[in-house]
Amino acid sequence: MAEVEQETQNYEESTDESEEEESEEEPKLKYERLGNGVTEILQKDAASCMIVHDKFLALGTHHGKVYLLDIQGDVTQHFDISSVKVNQISLDESGEYIGICSEDGKVQVVGLYTREGFHESFDCPIKIVALHPQFSRSSSKQFVTGANKLLLYERNWLNRWKMTVIHEGEGTVTNVKWRGSLIAWSNGVGVKIYDVNSKQRITNIARDNTDFRPDMYLCSLCWKDNITLIIGWATSVKVCMVKERDPTDLRDLPSRYVEIVSAFESEFYISGLAPLGERLVLLMYVKESLEQTQDNEQCARPRLDIIHHLPDSYEEISSDALSVRGFCENECRDYSLEHSNGESLFYIISPRDIVVAKERDQDDHIEWLLEKKKYEEAMMAAEISQKNIKRHNILDIGRAYINYLVDKGDYHGAARKCQKILGKNMDLWENEVYRFKKIGQLKAISRYLPRGDLRLRPAIYEMILYEFLESDYEGFASLIREWPGDIYNNMAVVRSVLDHLDGAPNNRTLLTTLAELYTYDQRYDKALEIYLKLRHKDVFQLIHKHNLFSSIKDKIVLLMEFDREQAVNMLLDNEDKISIDKVVEELKDQPELQHVYLHNLFKRDHHKGQRFHEQQISLYAEYDRPSLLPFLRDSTHCPLEKALEICQQRNFVEETVFLLSRMGNCRRALQMITEELQDVDKAIEFAKEQDDAELWEDLISYSIDKPPFITGLLNNIGTHVDPILLIHRIKEGMEIPNLRDSLVKILQDYNLQILLREGCKKIIVTDCLALLKKMHKTQMRGVCVDEENICGSCHSPILPADAAKTFSAVVFHCRHIFHKDCLPSPGMFCNICSAKNRGPASGMSEV
């Protein structure tokens, strides 16, 4: 195997050196030289033909020898057949029998294990030999040979060989392939197919390229399956399909025929072909044009192309130039292509070299991706085919990717990949951390360190924290917030922070981080002091989360000064932990803050702080007058006299008016509105609210000599007071602004009232008429009286048991039924409805 690997390496190196440009497209095949015994053979001899079996190889040489080789190229057996060139070798499907023909006319068909069989020498070179695929199992032991004739040999019942001429007269037979019952062969004229079962030749496919010598550009034949034949000749390629003829066709024709499903011209000369799934593999002989020298052309490296054939063209999928030993001296007929049916192996045979091509597997694909530095794709491919790859693993690919990113300077990218690649391997994690430290990139890997169930040693995390603490306070603070507090030594980190605070005592970032560290260490009092000192927004969250209400009873003023809204809401939400009295006491020297707290308390519950309502009057008057009047309206606990005194001292007219009206002194309140506010609209509104005739009289009396007030009254009192009372008292000749508009509005309002009354009257009359009709219709309905009805008074059946007996019954419109004798008097009231206080029935009928 060492020699095979060395040969492979040498072949790949020679191929790489000969490539002028390295293609970015991944090759479809990989190549290696068949070494070991083959190397020794071809140093002294030249290959002339080869046949491939799933278990072994058979190689014929120009010196008339046949070697049996294993897959690695080691010789297992060899036969001296002749002293001249071996032209062709054939094997049956079992690999038990071999057929050999040589240039001196010798033909041997023998068992590899018995050495019994057919031995014959002819007087002309035998070019081809082919065994029946089932030769070992068949009793007739059929095979064909070819020179100027194609001869079929088979054993008869006497165990003698019988020869049949299948074809002759068209020159030398150059190639033959046997598949199932079909034999395909070529000569100088074209390709024929013969059906052994029906003993009929079913087709003749003429040669297209008649300009090329058939002995120099040999025809290549290959059966893709039992009915599909592929033909390559010079630059022409045809794909033929054998089909069954319609049994209703009465013409004297073979039962099968051939249809050419694809035909196209290749760029170079075909030396061999083979199927690869639905695609074709073509071995092509290439000639390069030279400048004017002694020779116009020279041989180039042969090409192995994979194509997808179409009806009249093809698509090239891949093309590889092969560095075959001695390719400059070879001709088209010196190359051949054999393939293994069991595996996708292709053997390129030339006189001095044999190259094996095989489909690239997932390991090869990954290796190519790694060579191209496509690590991301290589990792994806390894993950998908994890069970099938042998030479690679995800971890090694991933580490190579990390190394590549580090070498490229993409430290953050490399650190990010560590999270996925290193996974739960803590040793590898620590190695990577120390490598990042060595190159000065600890910050890059800090965000991706494991911090869940699997963790590194605390010293690793502390090392990174100290790195940030020396150069990046913000980054240090970010890590403290992101990392759990138990993955490093909290106290050691606290000491380091305190040391840095000695040099920067007012650094807000360090103080905030120190508070967070104290919180992790459950030293909440120290954290609270720092937060309050910094007025940090998280102070309220800290108090709530850790129930620090006992620690803030003497810090209420600080909290209120920092954020009134949050502080008040927190205090009100936790009255059971900090009482209202305690808060008011703490805020006694801060009356404005005290007002904010009591105001929000009153908004939540009008009764909880009732003992502070008297105090709140002064606080509202001082700090929030717009809220004083709503407070006076809603509070039922503030002393009215005290409130009135404060409002009068501060000349709060609106509040004084409200208090006077609430205390029953409405006339004085109205007087303040008219005299001090001089607001006719408010005066009218006040009079409407009180709905007192005396107030209206006072308002009219006050307004009678004030034209603006008269205008306001005329516009607004129409629905409460008869405007005639005001109009009669207006002095003659007084000029009143907008009097005409006011009178028009009075008339419009009156007209509107008349229209509303008429509309209401129509609606009521319509409804009454509809209901009357409904009642009349209901009362006109008949009432069914049968044996199930009982008297509402005596509770016995209405109908007597004796149908001949006369009876009298009364049925009310309420549907209650009585015996006439059971009713107390002829007043005819329903006893049941009268007992329910529903009044008398609307009528009755007598049965």
C-alpha positions, 0 to 999 in steps of 0.5 A: 500500500505504501507504493500505491500511496506514493504513486498516487502522490506522484500522480497528483503532484504531476497533475498539479504541476501541469495545471496552468491555473487552478480551477475553483470548480471542484473536480468530480473524480480523483485519480491514482496510478495503479502501482505495485506489480503493475509498475514493475510490469510496465517498466519492462513491457507495455500494456495492450489491453485490460479487463476489469472484474469486481474481484480482480483485474486481467492485464495483457501486454505486448510481449504476449503475457497475461497477468491477474492482478488484485485491486491494488495492482499486485500480481496474483497469477500470470500466463505466457500466452504468446510471444506477440501482442495480446489483443483482447481479454474477456471474462464471464460475469462470475470471473471463473473463465477467461478468454484471450486472443493474440496477434499470432492467431492464438485463442484460449478460453479456459477456466482460471481454476481448471485450465480446461477449455478451448485452445486454437491457433488460426492463420491470421491475427485474432483481434477480439474475443468475448465470452457469454456473460453466463459462460460458467453456468451455460452448457453450450459455453458460447463465445465469439472471436473475430478477425475478418469474420465474426465466429460464434463457438458453442459446444454441442450435445457431443461436447464438441465445439461448433462454429457459426459464422455470424458475419463476414465480408466487411473487413476486420472486426475491431471490437466486440461487447456481449451483454445478455443475449445481445452481441455488438461488434464493429468493423470498418463499415459500422456497428452491428448487433446480433441477438443470440436467442433469435439468431438474427442481426437486428441492426447495422449502424453505419460509421459517420466519420469515414475520413478517419482510418478505422484501424487508427481510431478504433470504435469504442463500445459499451453496454450501459444496461441490457438494452442501451449501447453507447458507441464512440468512434473518432469524434462521434458519439451515439446512444442506442436503445434496443426496443421490441417491435410491435407484435402486430407488425406483419413484416418479415423483420427481426423482433427487435430494432434499435433507436438512436436516442442521442447523437453528437460530435465531441471536440476530440477523439474518443478512445473509450467511454463508460456510463456513470449513472445517467451521465457518460464518462469519455476518454479523449485523445487530444492533439495540439497544433504547433507552429510551422515545424517539422511536425504540424501536431503533437499529442497532448495529455488525454482528457477524461470528461463527464458529460450529460448527453442530450438528443443532439448535443451534450453538457460538459460537467467536468473535464480533467487533463490526465498526466499519463506516462509517455502521453507524447508518444501515444496514439488514439488507439493506444488508450482504452477505458474500462470500468467496474460495474460494482463500483464507480471505478474507471481504469485509463489504460495506456502502454506505459501507465494505468490510472484509476479514476473514482468518484470523489467521496465526502472525505474528498469533498471536505479535503477540497474545501479545506484546501480552498479555505472554505472551512464553513462549508467543510464543517457543514459537509462534515456535520451532514455526513458525520457517519460516512466520513473516515479521514476527517472529523468535525472537531479537527476541521473546526480547530483548523478553521479557528487557526485560519481565522486567527492567522487572518486576524479575525479574532472575533470571528475565531472566538465566535466559532469556538462556541460551536466547535469546542462545545463542552471540551473544557481542556480545549477551551482553556487552551484557546483562552491562553492562546488568545491571552498570548496574542493579546486578544482576551477581550475577543473571546470573553463574550463566548466563554461557557457560562452555563452548566459547564464552566471553566475554572474561576481563574480563567474568568478572573483573568479576563475580568482583570484584563478588562479592568486594566483597560476598559471599564465599560467592557468590565461592567458589561461582563459583570452584568452578563456573567453569573456571579458564581463563576468567579471569586466575587470578593477577589474581584471586589478588592480589585475594583476598590483598588481602582476606585482609590485612583478614581473615586467618582468613576460612575462605571466602577461604582455601578459595577461595585454595587452589582458585585455587592448585590451578587454577594448579598450585601444589599445595604452597601449596594443600596448606598452606592445606587442612592449616591449615584441616583441609579435607576436600578435602586427601586428594582433592588429594593423590590427584588430584595425587600429592602424596605426596612433599610430605606425608612430614613432614605425616603427624601433621597428616593423622592428627590431622585425619582418622585413618581417611582418613589411614591408608587413604591411607597404606596404599593408597600404601605404594609411595610412603610406606613403612611404616618412614617412617610409623612413624618420623614417628609415633614421638612420637605412640604412639597414632597409631602404634598406629592405623596399625599396627593397621590395617596388621595388619588388612590383612595379618598379615605386612607389619608383623611387625617391629613386632609386639613394639612393638605388644604395648605399644601394644595394652596401652596404647591398645586392650586389647580388641584385644590378645587377637585380635592375640595369637591372629592374630600368628605373629611376636610374641615370646611371652615378651615378651608374657607379661611385659607381660601379667603386669605389667599383670595381663591374666589372659585374655591371660596364660591364652592365652599360657600355653596357647600356650606349653604350660603349660596347667595353669598357665593353668587354675589362673589361670582357676580361682583368679584369674578363678574362672570355671567356664564359662571353665575348662570351655571351656578344658578342652574346647579342650585336650581333655586328660584330665589338665586335666579331672582337675585341674579336677575336683580343684579343683572338688570342694570348691566347690559352684558349680564342681560345678554348672557341671561337672555341667551341661557335662562330660557330652559329654567326661567320664563324669559318674559320675567326678565324682558318685562324688567328691562328699562326702556331705552337701555342699549343691550348688546346683541339683543336682536340675536338673543331674542331670535335665539329665545324664539328659536328655543321656544319654537324648538320646544314646540316642535319637540312637544309636537313630535313627542305627541305624534310618537305617543299617539302612534304608539298608543294606537299600535298598542291598542290594536295589539290589545284588541287583536289579542282580546279577539283571540279565542280561548281553548277550554278542554278537560286539562283546564282547571278552575282558578278558585276551586281547582277542579276541572272546568269541564264536568265529567258528565258531558250532558250536564250543562255548565257555565265558565268565565274566561278572562283576557288574562287567560285565567278560567273560573266556574261562574259559580266560583266567582264571588260576585258578578263584578267579574274580577280575576281573583288571581290577578287581583291577589297579585295587585295587577288590577282587574282583567281587561275583559272577560268572556262567558262560556 
